[in-house]
Amino acid sequence: MLDLTNYQLENNQPVSLKGPWLFYWNKFVTPVNPWNEPDLLPEMYPEPTGFFNVPGFWNENKAGTTDLQAEGFATYRLKIIRNPIPSILAIRMVDLESAYRLYANGKLIGTNGRPGKSQVTETPEWRPAVHVFFAEQNVELILHVSNHHHRWGGVWEQPILGTEQQLRTDQNRRIALEVFVAAAILAVGVYHLLIFVLRRNEIPFLLLGLFCFIMALRTAITGERILQEFWSFGWNWLVTLDYLTVYIGAPICHWYLVQIYHKDYSRKVFQIFAVLSLICAAIVLFTAPSVFTHIADAYHLLLVSVSVFFTCVTIIAIYRKREDASLMFVAWLIFTLANFNDILYVQALIDSRYLSAFGLLEFLFIQSYILAKRYSRALHTSERLRQRVRNLLTLTRTLNQSRNAIDAIRTALNEGANALGTPDTIAMRALFKDPVTGQYMTIDSNENRLPEKVSNKNIEKYWQLPKIQLNQLQMVANIEQSSLRSAARRNEETLAVLEWCNVLPQSIQQEKVYIRGLCDSLALVLENIRSTRTETLAAVGQAASEIVHDINHHCRVLLMQSDKIRSSKNGDVSTVAGDIDREVTRLKNMALDILDFARQHIIVSTRPESLQDIARSIEQDLRDLFTGTSIIFSVEYYENQDILIDLDRFQRVTANLARNAATAMPLGGEFRVRIEVQDDRVYFIFEDNGPGLSSELRNRLFQPFPGSNSKKDSFGLGLAVVDRIVRAHNGEIFVYSRKGQGTRFTIVLPAK
């Protein structure tokens, strides 16, 4: 009995109806109006089982001396004594397990589902409601409750008595609050999923977005069950979603936490938790509520264990000074306490309400702040790295201009020191292999000190790098000793090892990527220096071989002419002297070719020369060059005018082209020269009917020594010098050749 004689509901707060109600187990008592028929009470009401507290579950509890089970049905009875003033009152009922009918003074005022005496006759339903009735005076409440579908039976939240306006206002306020919370969680989820769509590698944004969607759904199907207003779920679907949102949402949440604290959160613990959660989810999907609701207690214990575990993880993260660890600890603590409240509330161990949605909202807002902060730092880092890439491009150009490997390494050391902090306080050194001797050498911060040779024992002693490890080293960052060591490697070979000491730990973390790029650029430059040196030595050797061969040939000719002078008669001396002059001229031209090739720029001394004089000069040169060969030559010109030309150098162009033609046609052939004028251009066309050139050789014809190792295909420095002389005249040279069809060189010079 509840005495409200001195309590005016209209002027005060609603009243909770929690406390002991008269209880009839496995009986549906027929409701009557006791105030109209007081004499029938003893016959209408059977003997009660006892008293039973509301709210409270039947599971393994007692009413009087009777043991109660989860499955069954019962009647609750409560008398309310009030002032004899007629009023419109209301009772707010939340969820019962699993169906109920509510009577006031014998009249049915509200139902939820259809209570029954068996599973067949019962229709379960979850839908919070406000039931309105008219009370003339005192009120007797009769509540029929049945449960044959859930593991919990009974009334698990207290009924509230008040005026209709009070309870409707309170219900609307609760609905509005839950709509706001669900919408806010959904908005946070959409925001993070959109970020993931734009940046597919940001897995934490995806996981947090999915978790938000699941929790927004859970908010809509618990509490006031606002989703029921828009989409009427059957009770089976509603209870299934209620459990699934926990069994799927919890592992996704912890997966997100693993991504955030992957260095501290044990993946094995998460994997065990995820597997057990998925097993529970499968049980929910493939069994009835009367079965899968029995695993809730075990899962709650598992959830509490993992929550405590992650609380320890956040404490460890705070100790290790992880980013935003303290903020995460506060957010997780509030969220965990809200979940503990819901677990105890669902099991009717405390008188409270659902708080997990509000704890979740707080947790999500803090996570959004943490992720936004990290994203901002990532953007800052990206901007810094973009600047570093620009610096690397500039540095690579600077390194390529280094005279030798030592200069390149010193430049890289100084650039690394500038990036890592204050160069004056950073000690640096480098170990590298000399490209000439292959000996390991070391240099340090003192730019005036010469490199020192390092034996293998010293490598192990001073560098702690046994030789066997040199080709395996990439980067070693020692935060405790504030040092960073990185290797410049190319094609699985370590070309140098650079080290910086006395560096701030945060600088090491921030600049590791840049230092790695710096070492990669240095490795490329060191390899180029070594390759250039090797190629230069090879080119010098080949040039020396070509030059010595040609000089030796001309020397033999001079010796032969000298022998002729000794044995010849006086009449033959002039002829032999002419031969000697030609050989000396060829030696002089060869020396000039070498000088012109060695110079970076050829300076020509031009003066007006007529095409007729140029043709005569070319004809005389060809006569001298082809004497003693089976080559027939001709020189043709069609117009006569003056052009600016350095005739001495142009004679060497003619000589080199003719000499190459003679080499290509040892058995004889034709060599023709034509001079034509057209459109302010003078065309010098040198054409033979020799064997022609391959396409591969044509592509590198004007490089020094473009041919193969065979003498027949080798052109020495001649064509490279020809190209330089033509370009010095502001002209161009073109070649056309096919195998078996001869070769044609066309030189185009300005006519004015």
Residue pairs with C-beta under 8 A, 6 or more apart in sequence:
1 78
1 79
1 80
1 81
2 15
2 17
2 19
2 78
2 79
2 80
2 81
3 81
4 15
4 80
4 81
4 82
4 83
5 81
5 82
5 83
7 15
7 82
8 83
9 15
9 87
9 89
9 161
9 162
9 163
9 166
10 87
10 163
13 162
13 166
14 92
14 160
14 161
14 162
14 163
14 166
14 167
14 170
15 160
15 161
15 162
16 158
16 159
16 160
16 161
17 54
17 78
17 91
17 141
17 158
17 159
17 160
17 161
18 53
18 54
18 55
18 158
18 159
18 351
19 53
19 54
20 51
20 52
20 53
20 54
21 51
21 52
21 53
21 54
21 76
21 77
21 78
21 143
22 48
22 51
22 76
22 77
22 78
23 48
23 49
23 50
23 51
23 52
23 63
23 64
23 74
23 75
23 76
23 77
24 46
24 48
24 49
24 74
24 75
24 77
25 49
25 63
25 66
25 68
25 72
25 74
26 72
26 73
26 74
26 117
27 46
27 49
27 73
27 74
27 75
28 73
28 75
28 115
28 117
28 144
29 44
29 45
29 46
29 75
29 77
29 142
29 144
30 44
31 103
31 106
31 107
31 108
31 142
32 40
32 41
32 44
32 106
33 105
33 106
33 107
33 140
34 41
34 79
34 105
34 106
34 140
35 105
35 137
35 138
35 140
36 105
37 44
45 77
48 64
48 77
49 63
49 64
49 66
49 74
50 62
50 63
50 64
50 65
50 66
51 63
51 64
52 58
52 61
52 63
52 68
52 74
52 76
52 154
54 76
54 155
54 158
54 159
55 154
55 155
55 156
55 157
55 158
55 348
55 351
56 154
56 155
56 156
56 348
57 70
57 97
57 152
57 153
57 154
57 156
57 347
57 348
58 68
58 69
58 70
58 72
58 74
58 147
58 153
58 154
59 68
59 69
59 70
59 151
59 152
59 153
59 154
60 67
60 68
60 69
61 68
62 68
68 153
69 153
70 147
70 150
70 151
70 152
70 153
71 147
71 148
71 153
72 146
72 147
72 153
73 115
73 116
73 117
73 144
73 145
73 146
73 147
74 144
74 145
74 146
74 154
75 142
75 143
75 144
75 145
76 141
76 142
76 143
76 145
76 155
77 140
77 141
77 142
77 143
78 140
78 141
78 143
79 138
79 139
79 140
79 141
80 138
80 139
80 140
80 141
80 161
81 138
82 135
82 137
82 138
82 139
83 137
84 136
84 137
84 138
85 137
86 134
86 135
86 136
86 137
87 134
87 135
87 163
88 132
88 133
88 134
88 135
88 163
88 164
89 132
89 133
89 134
89 135
89 139
89 161
89 162
89 163
89 164
90 130
90 131
90 132
90 133
90 161
90 162
90 163
90 164
90 166
90 167
90 168
91 102
91 104
91 109
91 110
91 130
91 131
91 133
91 141
91 159
91 160
91 161
91 167
92 128
92 129
92 130
92 131
92 159
92 160
92 162
92 167
92 170
92 171
93 100
93 102
93 110
93 112
93 128
93 129
93 130
93 131
93 159
94 128
94 156
94 157
95 126
95 128
95 156
95 157
96 112
96 145
96 154
96 155
96 156
97 124
97 145
97 147
97 150
97 152
97 153
97 154
97 156
98 113
98 122
98 124
98 125
98 146
98 147
98 148
98 149
98 150
98 153
98 235
99 111
99 112
99 113
99 114
99 115
99 116
99 122
99 123
99 124
99 125
99 145
99 146
99 147
100 111
100 112
100 113
100 115
100 143
100 144
100 145
100 146
101 108
101 110
101 111
101 115
101 143
101 144
102 108
102 109
102 110
102 111
102 131
102 141
102 142
102 143
102 144
103 109
103 141
103 142
103 143
103 144
104 133
104 135
104 139
104 140
104 141
105 133
105 135
105 139
105 140
106 140
106 142
107 133
109 131
109 132
109 133
110 129
110 131
112 125
112 126
112 127
112 129
113 122
113 123
113 124
113 125
113 235
114 121
114 122
114 123
115 122
115 144
115 145
115 146
116 122
116 123
116 146
116 148
117 146
118 148
119 148
119 149
122 146
122 147
122 148
122 149
123 235
124 147
124 148
124 149
124 150
124 235
125 235
126 225
126 228
126 235
126 238
126 239
127 225
127 228
128 171
128 223
128 224
128 225
130 164
130 167
130 168
130 171
132 164
133 139
143 155
145 153
145 154
145 155
147 153
147 154
148 290
149 235
149 288
149 289
149 290
150 239
150 289
150 290
150 293
151 290
151 293
151 294
151 296
152 293
152 347
154 348
156 346
156 348
158 351
160 167
160 170
162 170
171 224
174 223
174 224
175 224
175 226
178 219
178 220
178 223
178 224
178 226
178 357
179 226
181 219
181 357
181 358
181 361
182 216
182 219
182 220
182 226
182 357
183 216
184 361
185 212
185 215
185 216
185 219
185 357
185 360
185 361
185 364
186 212
186 213
186 216
188 208
188 212
188 364
188 365
188 368
189 208
189 209
189 210
189 211
189 212
189 213
189 216
190 209
190 212
191 209
191 368
192 205
192 206
192 208
192 209
192 212
192 368
192 371
193 205
193 206
193 209
193 210
195 202
195 205
195 375
196 202
196 203
196 205
196 206
196 209
199 205
203 259
204 256
204 259
204 260
204 371
205 371
207 252
207 253
207 255
207 256
207 259
208 256
208 364
208 367
208 368
208 371
210 252
211 249
211 252
211 253
211 256
212 364
214 245
214 248
214 249
214 252
215 245
215 249
215 357
215 360
215 364
217 227
217 241
217 245
218 241
218 242
218 245
218 246
218 249
218 356
218 357
219 357
219 360
220 226
220 227
221 227
221 228
221 233
221 238
221 241
221 242
221 245
222 242
222 354
222 357
223 353
223 354
223 357
225 238
227 233
228 238
233 241
236 288
236 289
239 289
239 293
240 284
240 285
240 289
243 280
243 284
243 292
243 293
243 296
244 281
244 284
244 285
246 299
246 303
247 277
247 278
247 280
247 281
247 284
247 299
248 277
248 281
250 273
250 277
250 303
250 306
251 270
251 273
251 274
251 277
251 278
254 265
254 270
254 273
254 274
254 306
254 310
255 270
255 274
256 367
257 265
257 310
257 313
258 265
258 267
258 270
260 328
260 370
261 313
261 314
261 317
261 322
261 328
263 320
263 322
264 313
264 316
264 317
264 320
264 322
265 310
265 313
269 306
269 309
273 302
273 306
276 299
276 302
277 299
280 292
280 295
280 299
283 291
283 292
283 295
284 292
296 346
297 347
300 343
303 339
303 343
304 340
304 343
307 332
307 336
307 339
310 332
311 329
311 332
311 333
311 336
314 325
314 328
314 329
314 332
315 329
317 325
317 328
317 329
318 325
318 326
318 329
323 374
324 370
324 373
324 374
327 366
327 369
327 370
328 366
328 370
330 366
331 362
331 363
331 366
331 367
332 363
334 359
334 362
334 363
335 356
335 359
335 360
335 362
335 363
336 359
337 359
338 355
338 356
338 358
338 359
338 360
339 356
339 359
341 350
341 352
341 355
341 356
342 354
342 355
342 356
344 350
344 352
345 351
345 352
345 353
345 354
381 510
384 510
385 513
385 514
388 419
388 511
388 513
388 514
388 517
389 517
391 415
391 419
391 514
392 514
392 517
392 518
392 521
395 411
395 412
395 415
395 518
395 521
396 521
396 524
396 525
398 411
399 408
399 411
399 412
399 521
399 522
399 525
400 525
400 528
402 408
402 411
402 525
402 529
404 529
405 432
405 434
405 435
405 496
405 526
405 529
405 530
406 443
406 451
408 522
408 525
408 526
408 529
409 430
409 432
409 443
409 496
409 498
409 522
409 526
410 443
410 447
412 430
412 488
412 498
412 518
412 519
412 521
412 522
413 428
413 429
413 430
413 443
413 445
413 498
413 500
414 423
414 428
415 518
416 428
416 498
416 500
416 515
416 518
417 423
417 426
417 428
417 500
419 507
419 511
419 514
419 515
419 518
420 426
420 484
420 500
420 503
420 504
420 507
420 508
420 511
420 515
421 503
421 504
421 507
425 502
426 445
426 500
426 501
426 502
426 503
427 444
427 445
427 500
427 501
427 502
428 444
428 445
428 498
428 499
428 500
428 501
429 442
429 443
429 444
429 445
429 498
429 499
430 442
430 443
430 444
430 496
430 497
430 498
430 499
431 440
431 441
431 442
431 454
431 459
431 463
431 465
431 496
431 497
432 440
432 441
432 442
432 443
432 495
432 496
432 497
432 526
433 439
433 440
433 441
433 495
433 496
434 440
434 441
435 526
435 529
435 530
435 533
436 533
439 453
440 453
440 454
440 455
440 456
440 459
441 451
441 452
441 453
441 454
442 451
442 452
442 454
442 462
442 463
443 449
443 451
443 452
454 462
454 463
456 467
459 465
459 466
459 467
459 470
460 466
460 467
463 497
463 499
465 473
465 497
470 487
470 494
470 497
471 489
471 492
471 493
471 494
473 485
473 487
473 489
473 494
473 497
474 486
474 487
474 489
474 516
475 484
475 485
475 486
475 487
475 512
475 515
475 516
475 519
476 484
476 485
476 486
477 483
477 484
477 485
477 508
477 509
477 512
478 484
478 485
479 505
479 508
479 509
481 501
482 501
482 502
482 503
482 504
482 505
482 508
483 499
483 500
483 501
483 502
483 503
484 499
484 500
484 503
484 508
484 512
484 515
485 497
485 498
485 499
485 500
486 497
486 498
486 499
486 515
486 516
486 518
486 519
487 494
487 496
487 497
487 498
487 519
488 494
488 495
488 496
488 497
488 498
488 519
488 520
488 522
488 523
488 526
489 495
489 519
489 523
490 523
490 524
490 526
490 527
491 527
495 522
495 523
495 526
495 527
495 530
496 519
496 522
496 523
496 526
498 519
498 522
539 704
539 705
542 705
543 594
543 704
543 705
543 716
543 717
546 705
546 714
546 716
546 717
547 590
547 594
550 590
550 716
551 587
551 590
554 583
554 586
554 587
554 590
557 579
557 583
558 580
558 583
558 584
561 576
561 579
561 580
561 583
562 580
564 572
564 576
565 573
565 576
568 576
582 624
582 627
585 624
586 655
589 652
589 655
592 652
593 652
593 656
593 716
593 717
593 718
593 721
594 717
596 602
596 721
596 724
596 725
597 704
597 717
597 720
597 721
597 724
601 728
602 649
602 724
602 725
602 728
603 728
604 646
604 649
604 725
604 728
604 729
605 646
606 644
606 645
606 646
606 729
607 644
607 645
607 646
607 647
608 642
608 643
608 644
609 642
609 643
609 644
609 645
609 647
610 640
610 641
610 642
611 637
611 639
611 640
611 641
611 642
611 643
611 675
611 677
611 682
612 637
612 640
613 647
614 637
614 643
614 645
614 647
614 650
614 675
615 635
615 636
615 637
615 673
615 675
617 647
617 651
618 635
618 651
618 654
618 673
619 633
619 635
619 673
621 651
621 654
621 655
621 658
622 633
622 635
622 654
622 658
622 671
622 673
623 633
625 655
625 658
625 659
625 662
626 633
626 658
626 662
626 671
629 662
629 668
630 667
630 668
630 669
631 661
631 662
631 665
631 668
631 669
631 670
631 671
632 668
632 669
632 670
632 671
633 658
633 670
633 671
633 672
633 673
634 670
634 671
634 672
634 673
635 672
635 673
635 674
635 675
636 672
636 673
636 674
636 675
637 674
637 675
637 676
638 675
638 676
638 677
639 676
639 677
641 677
641 751
643 682
643 749
643 750
643 751
643 752
644 750
644 752
645 729
645 749
646 725
646 728
646 729
649 725
649 728
650 725
650 729
652 721
652 722
652 725
653 722
653 725
653 726
653 747
654 673
654 686
656 718
656 719
656 721
656 722
657 686
657 722
657 745
658 671
658 686
659 718
660 715
660 718
660 719
661 669
661 671
661 686
661 688
661 690
661 743
663 711
663 712
664 688
664 690
664 691
664 712
664 743
665 671
665 688
665 689
665 690
665 691
669 688
669 689
669 690
670 688
670 689
671 686
671 687
671 688
672 685
672 686
672 687
672 688
673 684
673 685
673 686
673 687
674 683
674 684
674 685
674 687
675 682
675 683
675 684
675 685
676 682
676 683
676 685
677 683
677 751
680 750
680 751
680 752
681 748
681 749
681 750
681 751
682 748
682 749
682 750
682 751
683 746
683 747
683 748
684 746
684 747
684 748
684 749
685 744
685 745
685 746
685 747
686 744
686 745
686 746
686 747
687 742
687 743
687 744
687 745
688 742
688 743
688 744
689 742
690 742
690 743
691 739
691 740
691 742
692 737
692 738
692 739
692 740
692 741
692 742
692 743
693 701
693 735
693 737
693 739
693 743
694 739
697 706
697 707
697 713
698 735
698 737
700 706
701 715
701 719
701 735
702 719
702 720
702 722
702 723
702 733
703 720
704 716
704 717
704 720
705 714
705 715
705 716
705 717
706 715
706 719
707 713
707 714
707 715
708 714
722 733
723 733
726 732
726 733
726 747
726 749
729 749
729 750
730 749
730 750
731 747
731 748
731 749
731 750
732 747
732 748
733 745
733 746
733 747
733 748
734 745
734 746
734 748
735 743
735 744
735 745
735 746
736 743
736 744
736 746
737 743
737 744
